[in-house]
Every structure is written in C-alpha cells, then in structure tokens.
C-alpha cells in the first residue's frame, strides 16, 4: 500500500482541516459540512493526478484541440453517515462517477470494547473499475477494512483508493498490514499520533457525524 500524507505538502488543505478541528468554528454545522466538502474537492484533485488518461479531439469554434480525458470507470464509495459531505466534495469533481454506499457503525460492549457492524450496501458492479472509498475519520481502520471487504461482493476493482481526512497512526499501520498490494492507495489529509481509551483520534476533531448532522441517540 502506498500512503500519501497530504498536509505535509502545505496547501490550502491545511486551512480547511484547521477550521474543522477548531472548537469555536465547529459550532457552525453548515461551515463544518462545507469544509468537509472542500477537503473532498482538494483530495479528489490530488487523486485525479494518478488516474489513467487518453487524448481525444475536441472541436472548438476555431479548430480542434487534443484534450485529456479520464479513462478510469470510477465508483465513489462512502461509509455512512459522516461520509456524506465528504462524498459530495468528491462528486463535485468526479461528477460522472458511479456511487456506492455502505453503513458501518460501532456497537459497544462496554466503554473500551466494540464491534463494527455492516448493515447496508448499495453499489454498482465494481469489476475492473477504480474504487474510491471515502470516510472522514480513520480511527482504528476496522470500519474502512470491513466496508471494503463488503463491497468486494459487488466485484473486484482494478485500483483502490482509500481516503480519509484525519487518521490515527494506528489505523494507517493497520491498513498497511491488511492491504500490502501495490494497487491499494491510502490518502490522508492529516495523521494524528494516537487514540484515546474510547478509540477516538487525538487530537482529532471529535465526532464528525455529530458535528455535521447533529447528535444521535
């Protein structure tokens, strides 16, 4: 697995991630959702550099131009619910992508132990396509792995891009151990050093789903 830690490259991405972390700005859910979208747009642009292109003629009012077009058949997958705004950011750029949705949630046995459950999948065929699977927060890496394994029931993609805004170093290490293949790429805006006793990323930003869409029962 290849890992890209984008915030190390210093771009406008840094500002949007900083605003998402800021406890004062977090009080505005509209701003929080929009920042998730904007990070998705930037990360979609970065991923687009690694896709396959072909040249085709395009007629202009004054002649013909050779223009590059993406050849990959993209399926944009999202883990509900926090991933919805992130998904929209990607879809703004990959506007012709097919779409897949997976529900994954933690079921706590107690404060320190939990299982991950997958309950819902809606996806086109993935056979021979490029899967971009997005989830804003990558705490342990288990939800991302299980969602990906669940999507494999819909076919085997040729290229896989796993994408998150904030990941723990533990989750990055975990996914690297689970996906050694060269065709799997992990894209992360920021990598944080640790998890707390509840398996939340520290310093992280809190619960992205609650900040974007309100607290749940």
N, C-alpha and C positions, 0 to 999 in steps of 0.2 A: 504493500500500500504506500502510495505517495501522499505526504501531508503538506498542505500549504497553510501557513500561519500568516494571514494577510495583514494583520495590524502591524506586523514588524516592518512592513514596506512603507508605512507612513503615507496615508492618503486621507481624503475626506471621510473615508470609512471610520477613522478614529473618532471624529466628532460625533457621528451618529451613535456609535457604541457608547461613548461617554455620556450622552444625553439619556440613553436607555438605562444606564446604571444610576444616574443621579436621582436621589430620593425626592428632590423638590420637583423635578420635571416629570417624574413618574406619576404625579398626582393628576396629570392630564392624559387620560387614556387615548384620546384622539392623537395626540402628539406621539405617544408611545407606539401606537399601531403604525403611524406614518413612518417613524424611524425604523421599525422592523421592515417595512416595505422598501425603504430607501437602501437599507443594508442589503436586502434581497436583490435590488436592482444592480448595485455595485458588484455583488458576488456573481450574479448572472453574467455581467460583462466580463469579469475575470475568467469564468469558466468558458465563455464563448471563444476565448483565445486558444483553447485546447481542443476544439471540435474540428471536424473534417469539413473542408470546403471544396467547391468546384466553381469554375468560371462559366458564366452564361452571358450571352449577348442581351443587352437591354437597349431598346430603341429610345433615343431622346429626340427632342424637336430638331436637333441639328446633326444627328448621326446615330452611331451605335457605340455603346460603351461595354467593355468586358467587366462584369461585376461578379464578386464572390458571394456565393450563397451557401448556407449551412446544408450539408448533406445528411447529417445525423437525423434519424427519426427519434425525436426527444419525447420521453414520457416524464412529466414533472410529478413526483410523488410527495405527499405531505402527511405528516403524523398529526392527527387532530388532538386538541383544538388550537393550541398555541401556534401551530404552524400555518394557520390560515392567512395571516397578514404577510408572513414570510413568503408563502406560496404566491400571493398576489404580486409581490415585488418581482419575483422571477417570471411570472406570467406576463407582466408588462413588457418584458424584453423577449422572452421566448413565447411570443403570442400565438404561434401555430402549434405549440406542443399539445400532445395528449395529456390527460390528467389522471392521477390515481390518488386515492385517499385511504388511509389506514387509521383506525383508532387504537391507541395504546395507552394504558393507564396503570398506575401503581395501586396495588391492593395491599395495604399494610397489615401485617400480622401483629405488629406492635410498633413502637416508635422507631426501632432500629432495623426492622426486617420487613421486607415487602417482596411481592412477586409482581411481574409485569404481565398484563393480560392483553391479548389482541382479540377484538370482538367484531370488527367490521372491516371489510376490504371492498373497494370499488376500483377496478383497474381494467384498462385495455390489455391486449396482449403485449408482453414485454420482449417477445422473441426477437433477437437480433437488433434490438433498439438500444438507445442510450438512456439510462435511467438517472435522473437527478432527484435524489431523495433528501428532503429538507426538513429540519426541525430546529427551532431557535436555540434550545438548550440541550447540551450533551453532558449529562451528569455522570452516569455510570457507563453509558454506551449500550446498555441492555435493550432499551426501547428501540434504538436505531437498528441494532442487530436483528431483533425479533421482527420488526416491521419489514426489514429487507427480506428475511427468510420467508415471511408470509407472502410477500409479493412474488417470490420465485415460483409460486403455484400458478402464476399467470405467464410463465415463460422465462427464458434465460436471456438477460440483456448482454450486449457485447461490451459496453462500457458502463461503469457505475461511478457516479459522483455522489458522495455523502457530504451533506453541507449543514453547518451549524454556525450560529453567531458566537456563542460562548460555550466552551468545552472545558472540562477539568482535564488535567494531565492524566489522571487515572483512566478517563474514558478514551482518550487518544491512545494510550498504551493498550487498553483492552481491545479496541477495534483493530489496531495494528496486529495484534496476536490472532484475531479471528479472521482477518482478511489480508493474507500475505500476497495475494495475487496482484500482478502488475496493472491489471485493468480496473482496479478499485482505487479511487482518489478521495481523500478526505480534505475538505475545505473548511477552515475555521477562521472566523474573524479574530477572536481572542482566546488564548488558552490560559486558564487560571490554575493556580497551584494545587488546590485541594478541595475535598468535600468535607462538610460538617457531619455531625452524628446522625442527621436526618437525610444524608446523601444529597444535600443541596450544595451547589457550587459556591465556593468562597474565593474572592469577594462577590462574584456573580452579579445578580441584579434582583433576586427574589423569584417569585413565580410568574413567568412570562404570560401564561394563560390568564391568570387572575388580573394582572396589570392591563392586559389588552381587552379582556371581555368581562371582567367582574369576578368576584369570588364565587365559588361553587360550594354546595352543601357536601 
